[in-house]
Amino acid sequence: MLNSENRAKCRYVLNKYGYRHQTVKLIEECAELTEAACDTLLLPDEFRPINQHFREEVVDVIVMAYQACMMAGISEEEINRRAAQKLDYALAGKSCNDCVYADQVKSIDGETVAQHCAFYGSASYISNPEKEAKACEYYRPEDPEEDA
């Protein structure tokens, strides 16, 4: 999404300001995009595509997300692989209600979210080999290598 010149600038900025500063900047930009997205919902449909504030915040988050990928060592290949998985899941029309962990889903503001789903994210994963074999590709049991 970013051209080679902008990727090089991201690398320079990350090296100049450092991990901690750019992580705080990422949080700030995500919050600003969240606010702009909420404001956009209040606009009539015909004005949503031209909302300049929203457009600016999207680009700011893309720049910071690229730097976050650099910080985390996430390759373009990994980004595309994970994006394909999530998009395929969404296109298949699957939901947490279809999950073998459906007994462990919770509702947040009317949205059903699995507590142990990597698609929706969770800090608490469970390991049950019987259910794990039937789980979608987004279920993640604890990974002992991540704790090392």
C-alpha positions in Angstrom: 0.0 0.0 0.0 2.9 2.3 0.7 5.4 2.9 -2.1 9.1 2.2 -1.5 9.9 5.9 -0.7 7.2 6.0 2.0 8.3 2.7 3.4 11.9 4.0 3.7 10.5 7.1 5.4 8.6 4.9 7.9 11.9 3.0 8.6 13.7 6.3 9.2 11.0 7.8 11.5 10.9 4.5 13.5 14.6 4.6 13.9 14.6 8.3 14.8 11.8 8.2 17.4 12.1 4.6 18.6 9.7 1.8 19.5 8.1 3.3 22.6 7.3 6.7 21.0 5.9 5.2 17.8 3.8 2.7 19.8 2.2 5.7 21.7 1.7 7.4 18.3 0.0 4.3 17.0 -2.4 4.3 19.9 -3.1 8.0 19.4 -3.7 7.6 15.7 -6.0 4.6 16.2 -8.0 6.6 18.7 -8.3 9.5 16.3 -9.5 7.2 13.5 -12.1 5.7 15.9 -13.4 9.1 16.7 -13.5 10.1 12.9 -15.3 6.8 12.1 -17.9 7.5 14.8 -18.4 11.0 13.4 -18.7 9.6 9.9 -21.6 7.4 11.0 -23.5 10.6 11.8 -23.2 12.0 8.3 -25.8 11.4 5.5 -24.7 8.6 3.2 -23.9 10.9 0.3 -21.2 12.7 2.4 -19.4 9.7 3.9 -17.0 9.1 1.0 -15.8 12.7 1.0 -15.3 13.1 4.7 -11.8 14.6 4.7 -11.1 14.1 8.4 -11.9 10.4 8.1 -9.7 10.0 5.0 -6.8 11.7 6.8 -7.1 9.5 9.8 -7.2 6.3 7.7 -3.9 7.3 6.1 -2.3 8.1 9.4 -3.3 4.7 10.8 -1.9 3.0 7.6 1.4 4.7 8.1 1.5 3.8 11.8 0.3 0.2 11.1 3.2 -0.2 8.7 5.6 1.0 11.4 4.0 -1.4 13.8 4.6 -4.3 11.4 8.2 -3.3 11.2 8.4 -3.2 15.0 6.8 -6.7 15.2 8.8 -8.1 12.3 5.7 -8.9 10.3 6.5 -9.6 6.7 4.3 -8.6 3.7 3.8 -12.3 3.1 2.4 -12.8 6.6 0.2 -9.7 6.3 -1.3 -11.1 3.1 -1.7 -14.6 4.4 -3.5 -13.5 7.6 -5.6 -11.0 5.6 -6.6 -13.8 3.2 -7.7 -16.0 6.1 -9.8 -13.3 7.7 -11.4 -12.3 4.5 -12.1 -15.9 3.5 -13.7 -16.4 6.9 -15.9 -13.3 6.5 -16.8 -14.2 2.9 -17.8 -17.6 4.0 -20.4 -16.0 6.2 -19.2 -17.8 9.3 -19.8 -16.5 12.7 -19.0 -17.4 16.3 -22.3 -19.1 16.5 -21.0 -21.8 14.1 -17.9 -22.4 16.3 -17.5 -25.6 18.3 -16.8 -23.2 21.2 -20.3 -21.7 20.8 -21.0 -22.4 24.4 -18.2 -20.0 25.3 -19.3 -17.0 23.2 -20.4 -13.8 24.7 -22.5 -10.9 23.4 -21.0 -7.4 23.4 -23.5 -4.8 22.5 -25.5 -7.3 20.5 -22.5 -8.7 18.6 -21.6 -12.3 19.3 -17.9 -12.7 20.0 -16.0 -15.9 20.9 -13.8 -15.6 23.9 -11.2 -17.9 22.5 -11.0 -16.8 18.9 -7.9 -15.4 17.3 -10.2 -13.7 14.8 -11.7 -11.6 17.4 -8.8 -11.8 19.8 -8.6 -12.9 23.4 -6.0 -13.1 26.1 -7.4 -16.3 27.4 -7.1 -19.4 25.3 -8.0 -22.9 26.3 -6.6 -26.2 25.1 -9.0 -29.1 24.4 -7.7 -31.5 21.7 -11.1 -32.9 21.1 -12.7 -29.5 20.3 -9.5 -28.1 18.8 -9.7 -30.6 15.9 -13.1 -29.2 15.0 -12.4 -25.5 15.6 -12.1 -23.0 12.8 -8.6 -21.8 11.8 -9.0 -18.8 14.1 -9.1 -20.8 17.3 -5.7 -20.6 19.0 -4.7 -22.7 21.9 -1.9 -21.5 24.1 1.4 -21.7 22.3 4.2 -22.7 24.6 6.8 -21.2 22.2 5.2 -17.7 22.6 5.8 -17.9 26.4 9.5 -18.6 26.0 
